């Protein structure tokens, strides 16, 4: 099992709060499986479904191998949520 | 990590979702959290001084302080062992605060 380190600083909590999200929910999203990951350069984005059905995206910066600073998060809109659901279902096959 | 990286991460966060090249993780991983905390200069200096006195790194001392603060309170009848120097220091601090 690979260790993953998520760095939370003051700006992380501020960004999550500004998005109207609870930091505990975002912590949960990072642990949730299945989840969708996309890497673009140093930026990692994670998408997963919350227990209440909402789809949340979290944006992080890779600081070093398997260590990511949390920059922000938001809730996906309806169309994005559908795309995420399809991606998860496709990935499970 | 540069300011540009953070700006790029925020731009990608707020851009319409693009799942090109995305992978689906189903396997669990061991998630650990790094807590980055900013301290006031006086608190930092006290942390450095205490870490140096104990011969440990500031990170190790912070870890110890947090674990101690969050540990369940011992039963009142529990016997504990403390160093005499630490006891004297605690008493001196309490007396100074009360003065």
N, CA and C atoms of all chains as a GROMACS GRO file, in nm:
protein
  576
    1UNK      N    1   0.085  -0.120   0.000
    1UNK     CA    2   0.000   0.000   0.000
    1UNK      C    3   0.089   0.125   0.000
    2UNK      N    4   0.063   0.218  -0.089
    2UNK     CA    5   0.145   0.339  -0.101
    2UNK      C    6   0.102   0.441   0.003
    3UNK      N    7   0.199   0.505   0.067
    3UNK     CA    8   0.168   0.615   0.158
    3UNK      C    9   0.147   0.742   0.078
    4UNK      N   10   0.044   0.815   0.111
    4UNK     CA   11   0.022   0.946   0.051
    4UNK      C   12   0.017   1.050   0.162
    5UNK      N   13   0.084   1.161   0.139
    5UNK     CA   14   0.085   1.268   0.238
    5UNK      C   15   0.011   1.388   0.181
    6UNK      N   16  -0.086   1.437   0.256
    6UNK     CA   17  -0.159   1.556   0.216
    6UNK      C   18  -0.125   1.667   0.314
    7UNK      N   19  -0.076   1.778   0.260
    7UNK     CA   20  -0.034   1.892   0.342
    7UNK      C   21  -0.149   1.991   0.350
    8UNK      N   22  -0.187   2.023   0.472
    8UNK     CA   23  -0.289   2.125   0.494
    8UNK      C   24  -0.222   2.242   0.565
    9UNK      N   25  -0.228   2.361   0.502
    9UNK     CA   26  -0.182   2.481   0.571
    9UNK      C   27  -0.302   2.573   0.592
   10UNK      N   28  -0.276   2.692   0.645
   10UNK     CA   29  -0.387   2.783   0.674
   10UNK      C   30  -0.465   2.815   0.546
   11UNK      N   31  -0.390   2.832   0.435
   11UNK     CA   32  -0.456   2.866   0.308
   11UNK      C   33  -0.547   2.753   0.261
   12UNK      N   34  -0.510   2.629   0.293
   12UNK     CA   35  -0.593   2.514   0.254
   12UNK      C   36  -0.730   2.524   0.321
   13UNK      N   37  -0.729   2.545   0.451
   13UNK     CA   38  -0.856   2.554   0.525
   13UNK      C   39  -0.937   2.676   0.478
   14UNK      N   40  -0.868   2.788   0.453
   14UNK     CA   41  -0.938   2.908   0.406
   14UNK      C   42  -1.005   2.882   0.272
   15UNK      N   43  -0.932   2.814   0.182
   15UNK     CA   44  -0.986   2.788   0.048
   15UNK      C   45  -1.108   2.695   0.055
   16UNK      N   46  -1.099   2.595   0.138
   16UNK     CA   47  -1.211   2.501   0.152
   16UNK      C   48  -1.334   2.573   0.210
   17UNK      N   49  -1.310   2.655   0.311
   17UNK     CA   50  -1.421   2.730   0.372
   17UNK      C   51  -1.482   2.828   0.271
   18UNK      N   52  -1.396   2.892   0.191
   18UNK     CA   53  -1.445   2.988   0.091
   18UNK      C   54  -1.533   2.919  -0.013
   19UNK      N   55  -1.508   2.790  -0.035
   19UNK     CA   56  -1.589   2.714  -0.131
   19UNK      C   57  -1.718   2.663  -0.066
   20UNK      N   58  -1.737   2.695   0.061
   20UNK     CA   59  -1.858   2.651   0.130
   20UNK      C   60  -1.856   2.504   0.169
   21UNK      N   61  -1.736   2.448   0.178
   21UNK     CA   62  -1.723   2.306   0.213
   21UNK      C   63  -1.665   2.290   0.353
   22UNK      N   64  -1.698   2.179   0.416
   22UNK     CA   65  -1.643   2.146   0.547
   22UNK      C   66  -1.509   2.075   0.525
   23UNK      N   67  -1.408   2.116   0.599
   23UNK     CA   68  -1.276   2.054   0.578
   23UNK      C   69  -1.279   1.904   0.608
   24UNK      N   70  -1.368   1.863   0.698
   24UNK     CA   71  -1.375   1.720   0.728
   24UNK      C   72  -1.428   1.642   0.608
   25UNK      N   73  -1.515   1.704   0.530
   25UNK     CA   74  -1.565   1.639   0.410
   25UNK      C   75  -1.451   1.622   0.309
   26UNK      N   76  -1.370   1.725   0.294
   26UNK     CA   77  -1.260   1.720   0.197
   26UNK      C   78  -1.158   1.615   0.241
   27UNK      N   79  -1.134   1.605   0.370
   27UNK     CA   80  -1.044   1.499   0.421
   27UNK      C   81  -1.100   1.362   0.383
   28UNK      N   82  -1.231   1.348   0.394
   28UNK     CA   83  -1.295   1.221   0.362
   28UNK      C   84  -1.284   1.191   0.213
   29UNK      N   85  -1.304   1.294   0.131
   29UNK     CA   86  -1.296   1.276  -0.015
   29UNK      C   87  -1.160   1.221  -0.055
   30UNK      N   88  -1.055   1.270   0.009
   30UNK     CA   89  -0.920   1.225  -0.026
   30UNK      C   90  -0.897   1.079   0.009
   31UNK      N   91  -0.978   1.027   0.101
   31UNK     CA   92  -0.965   0.887   0.141
   31UNK      C   93  -1.063   0.796   0.066
   32UNK      N   94  -1.158   0.858  -0.002
   32UNK     CA   95  -1.266   0.780  -0.064
   32UNK      C   96  -1.217   0.700  -0.184
   33UNK      N   97  -1.265   0.579  -0.197
   33UNK     CA   98  -1.244   0.495  -0.314
   33UNK      C   99  -1.380   0.439  -0.354
   34UNK      N  100  -1.411   0.437  -0.487
   34UNK     CA  101  -1.323   0.478  -0.595
   34UNK      C  102  -1.313   0.630  -0.605
   35UNK      N  103  -1.208   0.677  -0.667
   35UNK     CA  104  -1.190   0.818  -0.692
   35UNK      C  105  -1.121   0.835  -0.828
   36UNK      N  106  -1.135   0.954  -0.884
   36UNK     CA  107  -1.074   0.984  -1.014
   36UNK      C  108  -0.954   1.074  -0.988
   37UNK      N  109  -0.845   1.042  -1.054
   37UNK     CA  110  -0.724   1.125  -1.040
   37UNK      C  111  -0.682   1.175  -1.177
   38UNK      N  112  -0.646   1.303  -1.186
   38UNK     CA  113  -0.583   1.355  -1.307
   38UNK      C  114  -0.460   1.434  -1.265
   39UNK      N  115  -0.351   1.409  -1.338
   39UNK     CA  116  -0.227   1.483  -1.314
   39UNK      C  117  -0.204   1.574  -1.432
   40UNK      N  118  -0.186   1.704  -1.405
   40UNK     CA  119  -0.146   1.796  -1.511
   40UNK      C  120  -0.026   1.872  -1.456
   41UNK      N  121   0.093   1.835  -1.503
   41UNK     CA  122   0.214   1.895  -1.449
   41UNK      C  123   0.224   1.864  -1.301
   42UNK      N  124   0.240   1.970  -1.222
   42UNK     CA  125   0.252   1.951  -1.077
   42UNK      C  126   0.117   1.944  -1.007
   43UNK      N  127   0.010   1.964  -1.083
   43UNK     CA  128  -0.123   1.971  -1.023
   43UNK      C  129  -0.192   1.835  -1.028
   44UNK      N  130  -0.239   1.793  -0.912
   44UNK     CA  131  -0.319   1.671  -0.902
   44UNK      C  132  -0.462   1.711  -0.870
   45UNK      N  133  -0.555   1.656  -0.942
   45UNK     CA  134  -0.696   1.679  -0.908
   45UNK      C  135  -0.760   1.544  -0.874
   46UNK      N  136  -0.833   1.546  -0.767
   46UNK     CA  137  -0.901   1.425  -0.720
   46UNK      C  138  -1.051   1.452  -0.718
   47UNK      N  139  -1.126   1.359  -0.773
   47UNK     CA  140  -1.272   1.371  -0.774
   47UNK      C  141  -1.330   1.247  -0.709
   48UNK      N  142  -1.422   1.265  -0.617
   48UNK     CA  143  -1.489   1.152  -0.554
   48UNK      C  144  -1.627   1.195  -0.507
   49UNK      N  145  -1.708   1.096  -0.477
   49UNK     CA  146  -1.844   1.125  -0.434
   49UNK      C  147  -1.854   1.122  -0.283
   50UNK      N  148  -1.918   1.226  -0.229
   50UNK     CA  149  -1.936   1.235  -0.084
   50UNK      C  150  -2.050   1.142  -0.041
   51UNK      N  151  -2.058   1.109   0.087
   51UNK     CA  152  -2.167   1.023   0.135
   51UNK      C  153  -2.306   1.079   0.104
   52UNK      N  154  -2.320   1.211   0.096
   52UNK     CA  155  -2.451   1.269   0.067
   52UNK      C  156  -2.481   1.278  -0.082
   53UNK      N  157  -2.392   1.221  -0.164
   53UNK     CA  158  -2.416   1.214  -0.307
   53UNK      C  159  -2.350   1.323  -0.389
   54UNK      N  160  -2.302   1.427  -0.324
   54UNK     CA  161  -2.236   1.535  -0.398
   54UNK      C  162  -2.102   1.485  -0.450
   55UNK      N  163  -2.063   1.537  -0.566
   55UNK     CA  164  -1.931   1.510  -0.621
   55UNK      C  165  -1.841   1.629  -0.592
   56UNK      N  166  -1.726   1.600  -0.536
   56UNK     CA  167  -1.633   1.704  -0.493
   56UNK      C  168  -1.501   1.686  -0.569
   57UNK      N  169  -1.446   1.798  -0.615
   57UNK     CA  170  -1.312   1.795  -0.676
   57UNK      C  171  -1.216   1.868  -0.583
   58UNK      N  172  -1.098   1.811  -0.567
   58UNK     CA  173  -0.995   1.870  -0.482
   58UNK      C  174  -0.871   1.892  -0.568
   59UNK      N  175  -0.814   2.010  -0.559
   59UNK     CA  176  -0.695   2.043  -0.638
   59UNK      C  177  -0.573   2.053  -0.547
   60UNK      N  178  -0.466   1.983  -0.583
   60UNK     CA  179  -0.346   1.978  -0.499
   60UNK      C  180  -0.222   1.999  -0.585
   61UNK      N  181  -0.116   2.039  -0.520
   61UNK     CA  182   0.013   2.055  -0.588
   61UNK      C  183   0.109   1.952  -0.533
   62UNK      N  184   0.176   1.880  -0.623
   62UNK     CA  185   0.273   1.781  -0.579
   62UNK      C  186   0.401   1.853  -0.536
   63UNK      N  187   0.436   1.841  -0.409
   63UNK     CA  188   0.556   1.906  -0.357
   63UNK      C  189   0.677   1.815  -0.371
   64UNK      N  190   0.652   1.686  -0.351
   64UNK     CA  191   0.754   1.585  -0.374
   64UNK      C  192   0.679   1.455  -0.395
   65UNK      N  193   0.752   1.346  -0.419
   65UNK     CA  194   0.684   1.219  -0.447
   65UNK      C  195   0.580   1.190  -0.340
   66UNK      N  196   0.456   1.169  -0.384
   66UNK     CA  197   0.346   1.127  -0.296
   66UNK      C  198   0.314   1.226  -0.184
   67UNK      N  199   0.356   1.350  -0.200
   67UNK     CA  200   0.324   1.454  -0.102
   67UNK      C  201   0.259   1.571  -0.175
   68UNK      N  202   0.137   1.604  -0.133
   68UNK     CA  203   0.056   1.701  -0.206
   68UNK      C  204   0.002   1.808  -0.113
   69UNK      N  205   0.017   1.933  -0.154
   69UNK     CA  206  -0.039   2.046  -0.079
   69UNK      C  207  -0.180   2.074  -0.130
   70UNK      N  208  -0.276   2.082  -0.040
   70UNK     CA  209  -0.413   2.108  -0.079
   70UNK      C  210  -0.432   2.257  -0.106
   71UNK      N  211  -0.476   2.288  -0.228
   71UNK     CA  212  -0.491   2.426  -0.270
   71UNK      C  213  -0.637   2.470  -0.267
   72UNK      N  214  -0.727   2.380  -0.302
   72UNK     CA  215  -0.867   2.418  -0.302
   72UNK      C  216  -0.957   2.301  -0.335
   73UNK      N  217  -1.086   2.326  -0.323
   73UNK     CA  218  -1.186   2.223  -0.353
   73UNK      C  219  -1.316   2.292  -0.391
   74UNK      N  220  -1.400   2.221  -0.462
   74UNK     CA  221  -1.533   2.274  -0.492
   74UNK      C  222  -1.626   2.157  -0.524
   75UNK      N  223  -1.753   2.189  -0.528
   75UNK     CA  224  -1.852   2.089  -0.565
   75UNK      C  225  -1.869   2.092  -0.718
   76UNK      N  226  -1.882   1.975  -0.778
   76UNK     CA  227  -1.906   1.971  -0.923
   76UNK      C  228  -2.051   2.009  -0.952
   77UNK      N  229  -2.071   2.066  -1.072
   77UNK     CA  230  -2.208   2.097  -1.112
   77UNK      C  231  -2.272   1.968  -1.168
   78UNK      N  232  -2.397   1.979  -1.211
   78UNK     CA  233  -2.472   1.859  -1.251
   78UNK      C  234  -2.406   1.786  -1.368
   79UNK      N  235  -2.365   1.861  -1.469
   79UNK     CA  236  -2.305   1.798  -1.587
   79UNK      C  237  -2.171   1.733  -1.551
   80UNK      N  238  -2.093   1.804  -1.470
   80UNK     CA  239  -1.964   1.748  -1.428
   80UNK      C  240  -1.985   1.623  -1.344
   81UNK      N  241  -2.086   1.626  -1.258
   81UNK     CA  242  -2.114   1.510  -1.172
   81UNK      C  243  -2.149   1.388  -1.257
   82UNK      N  244  -2.226   1.409  -1.361
   82UNK     CA  245  -2.262   1.299  -1.451
   82UNK      C  246  -2.137   1.243  -1.518
   83UNK      N  247  -2.051   1.333  -1.564
   83UNK     CA  248  -1.926   1.288  -1.629
   83UNK      C  249  -1.840   1.210  -1.531
   84UNK      N  250  -1.834   1.257  -1.407
   84UNK     CA  251  -1.754   1.188  -1.305
   84UNK      C  252  -1.812   1.049  -1.278
   85UNK      N  253  -1.943   1.042  -1.266
   85UNK     CA  254  -2.009   0.913  -1.241
   85UNK      C  255  -1.977   0.815  -1.353
   86UNK      N  256  -1.982   0.862  -1.477
   86UNK     CA  257  -1.954   0.775  -1.592
   86UNK      C  258  -1.808   0.730  -1.591
   87UNK      N  259  -1.720   0.821  -1.553
   87UNK     CA  260  -1.578   0.787  -1.549
   87UNK      C  261  -1.552   0.679  -1.444
   88UNK      N  262  -1.618   0.691  -1.331
   88UNK     CA  263  -1.602   0.591  -1.225
   88UNK      C  264  -1.656   0.456  -1.273
   89UNK      N  265  -1.771   0.458  -1.334
   89UNK     CA  266  -1.830   0.333  -1.380
   89UNK      C  267  -1.745   0.271  -1.490
   90UNK      N  268  -1.690   0.355  -1.578
   90UNK     CA  269  -1.603   0.305  -1.683
   90UNK      C  270  -1.473   0.250  -1.626
   91UNK      N  271  -1.424   0.312  -1.524
   91UNK     CA  272  -1.298   0.269  -1.465
   91UNK      C  273  -1.308   0.140  -1.388
   92UNK      N  274  -1.431   0.109  -1.345
   92UNK     CA  275  -1.451  -0.012  -1.265
   92UNK      C  276  -1.458  -0.135  -1.354
   93UNK      N  277  -1.490  -0.110  -1.485
   93UNK     CA  278  -1.508  -0.226  -1.574
   93UNK      C  279  -1.375  -0.291  -1.607
   94UNK      N  280   0.763   2.434  -0.474
   94UNK     CA  281   0.633   2.481  -0.521
   94UNK      C  282   0.635   2.633  -0.535
   95UNK      N  283   0.589   2.681  -0.648
   95UNK     CA  284   0.594   2.824  -0.669
   95UNK      C  285   0.453   2.882  -0.660
   96UNK      N  286   0.450   3.013  -0.654
   96UNK     CA  287   0.320   3.082  -0.653
   96UNK      C  288   0.244   3.048  -0.781
   97UNK      N  289   0.322   3.031  -0.890
   97UNK     CA  290   0.259   2.997  -1.018
   97UNK      C  291   0.189   2.863  -1.009
   98UNK      N  292   0.253   2.767  -0.941
   98UNK     CA  293   0.191   2.635  -0.927
   98UNK      C  294   0.056   2.648  -0.855
   99UNK      N  295   0.054   2.728  -0.750
   99UNK     CA  296  -0.071   2.744  -0.675
   99UNK      C  297  -0.176   2.809  -0.764
  100UNK      N  298  -0.136   2.910  -0.838
  100UNK     CA  299  -0.231   2.978  -0.927
  100UNK      C  300  -0.283   2.882  -1.032
  101UNK      N  301  -0.194   2.798  -1.084
  101UNK     CA  302  -0.234   2.701  -1.185
  101UNK      C  303  -0.330   2.599  -1.126
  102UNK      N  304  -0.301   2.556  -1.003
  102UNK     CA  305  -0.388   2.459  -0.937
  102UNK      C  306  -0.528   2.520  -0.916
  103UNK      N  307  -0.535   2.645  -0.881
  103UNK     CA  308  -0.664   2.712  -0.861
  103UNK      C  309  -0.735   2.730  -0.995
  104UNK      N  310  -0.657   2.763  -1.099
  104UNK     CA  311  -0.720   2.780  -1.231
  104UNK      C  312  -0.781   2.647  -1.276
  105UNK      N  313  -0.707   2.540  -1.259
  105UNK     CA  314  -0.759   2.409  -1.301
  105UNK      C  315  -0.876   2.366  -1.215
  106UNK      N  316  -0.875   2.406  -1.088
  106UNK     CA  317  -0.987   2.372  -1.000
  106UNK      C  318  -1.116   2.435  -1.050
  107UNK      N  319  -1.106   2.562  -1.091
  107UNK     CA  320  -1.226   2.636  -1.128
  107UNK      C  321  -1.263   2.622  -1.276
  108UNK      N  322  -1.174   2.560  -1.354
  108UNK     CA  323  -1.206   2.538  -1.495
  108UNK      C  324  -1.308   2.425  -1.506
  109UNK      N  325  -1.383   2.422  -1.617
  109UNK     CA  326  -1.476   2.309  -1.637
  109UNK      C  327  -1.402   2.176  -1.626
  110UNK      N  328  -1.467   2.080  -1.567
  110UNK     CA  329  -1.403   1.951  -1.541
  110UNK      C  330  -1.359   1.885  -1.671
  111UNK      N  331  -1.233   1.847  -1.677
  111UNK     CA  332  -1.178   1.777  -1.793
  111UNK      C  333  -1.116   1.648  -1.742
  112UNK      N  334  -1.173   1.536  -1.782
  112UNK     CA  335  -1.125   1.408  -1.732
  112UNK      C  336  -1.032   1.338  -1.831
  113UNK      N  337  -0.979   1.414  -1.926
  113UNK     CA  338  -0.882   1.357  -2.020
  113UNK      C  339  -0.763   1.303  -1.945
  114UNK      N  340  -0.729   1.178  -1.972
  114UNK     CA  341  -0.613   1.120  -1.906
  114UNK      C  342  -0.637   1.080  -1.761
  115UNK      N  343  -0.762   1.084  -1.718
  115UNK     CA  344  -0.792   1.052  -1.578
  115UNK      C  345  -0.782   0.901  -1.554
  116UNK      N  346  -0.746   0.866  -1.434
  116UNK     CA  347  -0.746   0.726  -1.393
  116UNK      C  348  -0.840   0.711  -1.274
  117UNK      N  349  -0.891   0.592  -1.258
  117UNK     CA  350  -0.980   0.563  -1.147
  117UNK      C  351  -0.906   0.477  -1.046
  118UNK      N  352  -0.896   0.528  -0.924
  118UNK     CA  353  -0.833   0.453  -0.816
  118UNK      C  354  -0.939   0.375  -0.742
  119UNK      N  355  -0.914   0.248  -0.721
  119UNK     CA  356  -1.005   0.171  -0.636
  119UNK      C  357  -0.932   0.114  -0.515
  120UNK      N  358  -0.800   0.110  -0.523
  120UNK     CA  359  -0.723   0.053  -0.413
  120UNK      C  360  -0.702   0.159  -0.305
  121UNK      N  361  -0.717   0.121  -0.180
  121UNK     CA  362  -0.693   0.218  -0.072
  121UNK      C  363  -0.544   0.248  -0.059
  122UNK      N  364  -0.512   0.363  -0.004
  122UNK     CA  365  -0.373   0.396   0.024
  122UNK      C  366  -0.366   0.446   0.168
  123UNK      N  367  -0.248   0.445   0.220
  123UNK     CA  368  -0.227   0.492   0.356
  123UNK      C  369  -0.216   0.644   0.351
  124UNK      N  370  -0.318   0.712   0.400
  124UNK     CA  371  -0.320   0.859   0.393
  124UNK      C  372  -0.266   0.918   0.523
  125UNK      N  373  -0.170   1.005   0.509
  125UNK     CA  374  -0.116   1.074   0.626
  125UNK      C  375  -0.126   1.224   0.602
  126UNK      N  376  -0.148   1.296   0.708
  126UNK     CA  377  -0.168   1.440   0.697
  126UNK      C  378  -0.048   1.512   0.752
  127UNK      N  379  -0.002   1.612   0.677
  127UNK     CA  380   0.104   1.702   0.724
  127UNK      C  381   0.035   1.832   0.762
  128UNK      N  382   0.046   1.871   0.887
  128UNK     CA  383  -0.017   1.993   0.934
  128UNK      C  384   0.085   2.106   0.932
  129UNK      N  385   0.065   2.203   0.846
  129UNK     CA  386   0.156   2.317   0.837
  129UNK      C  387   0.096   2.430   0.918
  130UNK      N  388   0.167   2.475   1.018
  130UNK     CA  389   0.113   2.576   1.110
  130UNK      C  390   0.207   2.695   1.118
  131UNK      N  391   0.152   2.813   1.111
  131UNK     CA  392   0.232   2.934   1.130
  131UNK      C  393   0.221   2.976   1.275
  132UNK      N  394   0.336   3.001   1.336
  132UNK     CA  395   0.339   3.046   1.475
  132UNK      C  396   0.386   3.191   1.481
  133UNK      N  397   0.339   3.261   1.584
  133UNK     CA  398   0.390   3.395   1.610
  133UNK      C  399   0.540   3.384   1.644
  134UNK      N  400   0.617   3.488   1.614
  134UNK     CA  401   0.762   3.481   1.640
  134UNK      C  402   0.797   3.441   1.783
  135UNK      N  403   0.724   3.492   1.880
  135UNK     CA  404   0.758   3.458   2.020
  135UNK      C  405   0.735   3.309   2.044
  136UNK      N  406   0.628   3.254   1.991
  136UNK     CA  407   0.602   3.111   2.008
  136UNK      C  408   0.709   3.028   1.937
  137UNK      N  409   0.748   3.072   1.820
  137UNK     CA  410   0.854   3.003   1.745
  137UNK      C  411   0.984   3.001   1.823
  138UNK      N  412   1.019   3.116   1.878
  138UNK     CA  413   1.144   3.125   1.952
  138UNK      C  414   1.142   3.033   2.073
  139UNK      N  415   1.028   3.030   2.142
  139UNK     CA  416   1.015   2.943   2.259
  139UNK      C  417   1.023   2.796   2.217
  140UNK      N  418   0.966   2.766   2.104
  140UNK     CA  419   0.971   2.629   2.052
  140UNK      C  420   1.116   2.591   2.022
  141UNK      N  421   1.188   2.680   1.953
  141UNK     CA  422   1.328   2.653   1.918
  141UNK      C  423   1.411   2.634   2.045
  142UNK      N  424   1.388   2.723   2.142
  142UNK     CA  425   1.468   2.718   2.264
  142UNK      C  426   1.444   2.587   2.339
  143UNK      N  427   1.318   2.546   2.348
  143UNK     CA  428   1.286   2.423   2.420
  143UNK      C  429   1.337   2.301   2.345
  144UNK      N  430   1.327   2.305   2.212
  144UNK     CA  431   1.377   2.193   2.132
  144UNK      C  432   1.528   2.179   2.149
  145UNK      N  433   1.595   2.292   2.149
  145UNK     CA  434   1.740   2.289   2.166
  145UNK      C  435   1.776   2.237   2.306
  146UNK      N  436   1.700   2.282   2.405
  146UNK     CA  437   1.727   2.238   2.542
  146UNK      C  438   1.710   2.087   2.555
  147UNK      N  439   1.612   2.034   2.486
  147UNK     CA  440   1.585   1.890   2.497
  147UNK      C  441   1.668   1.809   2.399
  148UNK      N  442   1.733   1.876   2.305
  148UNK     CA  443   1.814   1.803   2.208
  148UNK      C  444   1.730   1.731   2.104
  149UNK      N  445   1.615   1.789   2.070
  149UNK     CA  446   1.529   1.731   1.967
  149UNK      C  447   1.501   1.838   1.862
  150UNK      N  448   1.443   1.796   1.750
  150UNK     CA  449   1.406   1.894   1.648
  150UNK      C  450   1.276   1.961   1.691
  151UNK      N  451   1.253   2.083   1.640
  151UNK     CA  452   1.124   2.148   1.667
  151UNK      C  453   1.006   2.062   1.622
  152UNK      N  454   1.019   1.990   1.512
  152UNK     CA  455   0.909   1.904   1.465
  152UNK      C  456   0.879   1.793   1.565
  153UNK      N  457   0.985   1.731   1.617
  153UNK     CA  458   0.966   1.623   1.714
  153UNK      C  459   0.900   1.678   1.840
  154UNK      N  460   0.940   1.797   1.881
  154UNK     CA  461   0.882   1.858   2.000
  154UNK      C  462   0.734   1.891   1.977
  155UNK      N  463   0.704   1.946   1.861
  155UNK     CA  464   0.564   1.977   1.829
  155UNK      C  465   0.479   1.850   1.833
  156UNK      N  466   0.533   1.743   1.776
  156UNK     CA  467   0.460   1.616   1.773
  156UNK      C  468   0.432   1.569   1.916
  157UNK      N  469   0.534   1.581   2.001
  157UNK     CA  470   0.519   1.538   2.140
  157UNK      C  471   0.416   1.624   2.213
  158UNK      N  472   0.420   1.754   2.191
  158UNK     CA  473   0.327   1.845   2.257
  158UNK      C  474   0.184   1.814   2.216
  159UNK      N  475   0.164   1.792   2.087
  159UNK     CA  476   0.028   1.764   2.038
  159UNK      C  477  -0.022   1.631   2.092
  160UNK      N  478   0.064   1.529   2.087
  160UNK     CA  479   0.022   1.397   2.136
  160UNK      C  480  -0.010   1.403   2.285
  161UNK      N  481   0.070   1.479   2.358
  161UNK     CA  482   0.045   1.490   2.501
  161UNK      C  483  -0.086   1.566   2.528
  162UNK      N  484  -0.108   1.672   2.451
  162UNK     CA  485  -0.229   1.753   2.472
  162UNK      C  486  -0.355   1.675   2.437
  163UNK      N  487  -0.342   1.582   2.343
  163UNK     CA  488  -0.461   1.509   2.298
  163UNK      C  489  -0.477   1.374   2.366
  164UNK      N  490  -0.380   1.339   2.448
  164UNK     CA  491  -0.389   1.209   2.515
  164UNK      C  492  -0.503   1.212   2.617
  165UNK      N  493  -0.568   1.098   2.637
  165UNK     CA  494  -0.675   1.094   2.737
  165UNK      C  495  -0.618   1.133   2.874
  166UNK      N  496  -0.698   1.203   2.951
  166UNK     CA  497  -0.653   1.245   3.083
  166UNK      C  498  -0.631   1.121   3.170
  167UNK      N  499  -0.517   1.116   3.239
  167UNK     CA  500  -0.492   1.000   3.324
  167UNK      C  501  -0.588   0.998   3.443
  168UNK      N  502  -0.609   0.881   3.492
  168UNK     CA  503  -0.690   0.867   3.613
  168UNK      C  504  -0.620   0.944   3.725
  169UNK      N  505  -0.698   1.007   3.808
  169UNK     CA  506  -0.641   1.090   3.914
  169UNK      C  507  -0.551   1.010   4.008
  170UNK      N  508  -0.573   0.879   4.014
  170UNK     CA  509  -0.493   0.797   4.106
  170UNK      C  510  -0.369   0.739   4.038
  171UNK      N  511  -0.351   0.776   3.908
  171UNK     CA  512  -0.235   0.723   3.836
  171UNK      C  513  -0.107   0.782   3.891
  172UNK      N  514  -0.005   0.700   3.906
  172UNK     CA  515   0.126   0.747   3.948
  172UNK      C  516   0.207   0.782   3.823
  173UNK      N  517   0.266   0.901   3.822
  173UNK     CA  518   0.349   0.940   3.708
  173UNK      C  519   0.489   0.972   3.757
  174UNK      N  520   0.585   0.960   3.670
  174UNK     CA  521   0.724   0.991   3.703
  174UNK      C  522   0.766   1.112   3.621
  175UNK      N  523   0.819   1.213   3.688
  175UNK     CA  524   0.867   1.332   3.617
  175UNK      C  525   1.009   1.360   3.662
  176UNK      N  526   1.082   1.429   3.576
  176UNK     CA  527   1.217   1.470   3.614
  176UNK      C  528   1.206   1.582   3.717
  177UNK      N  529   1.298   1.582   3.813
  177UNK     CA  530   1.295   1.683   3.918
  177UNK      C  531   1.309   1.822   3.857
  178UNK      N  532   1.394   1.836   3.756
  178UNK     CA  533   1.414   1.967   3.692
  178UNK      C  534   1.284   2.016   3.628
  179UNK      N  535   1.209   1.924   3.566
  179UNK     CA  536   1.082   1.963   3.504
  179UNK      C  537   0.981   2.004   3.610
  180UNK      N  538   0.982   1.934   3.723
  180UNK     CA  539   0.890   1.968   3.832
  180UNK      C  540   0.922   2.106   3.887
  181UNK      N  541   1.051   2.132   3.911
  181UNK     CA  542   1.091   2.264   3.960
  181UNK      C  543   1.048   2.373   3.862
  182UNK      N  544   1.070   2.346   3.732
  182UNK     CA  545   1.038   2.446   3.630
  182UNK      C  546   0.887   2.473   3.630
  183UNK      N  547   0.808   2.367   3.638
  183UNK     CA  548   0.662   2.384   3.637
  183UNK      C  549   0.617   2.464   3.758
  184UNK      N  550   0.677   2.434   3.873
  184UNK     CA  551   0.640   2.506   3.995
  184UNK      C  552   0.681   2.654   3.985
  185UNK      N  553   0.802   2.677   3.934
  185UNK     CA  554   0.848   2.816   3.918
  185UNK      C  555   0.754   2.892   3.825
  186UNK      N  556   0.715   2.829   3.714
  186UNK     CA  557   0.625   2.895   3.619
  186UNK      C  558   0.491   2.925   3.683
  187UNK      N  559   0.440   2.830   3.762
  187UNK     CA  560   0.310   2.850   3.826
  187UNK      C  561   0.318   2.964   3.927
  188UNK      N  562   0.430   2.969   3.999
  188UNK     CA  563   0.447   3.075   4.100
  188UNK      C  564   0.458   3.210   4.032
  189UNK      N  565   0.532   3.216   3.922
  189UNK     CA  566   0.548   3.342   3.850
  189UNK      C  567   0.414   3.389   3.795
  190UNK      N  568   0.334   3.296   3.743
  190UNK     CA  569   0.204   3.334   3.687
  190UNK      C  570   0.112   3.384   3.796
  191UNK      N  571   0.125   3.323   3.916
  191UNK     CA  572   0.037   3.361   4.026
  191UNK      C  573   0.079   3.495   4.088
  192UNK      N  574   0.204   3.532   4.069
  192UNK     CA  575   0.258   3.653   4.133
  192UNK      C  576   0.205   3.780   4.066
   0.00000   0.00000   0.00000
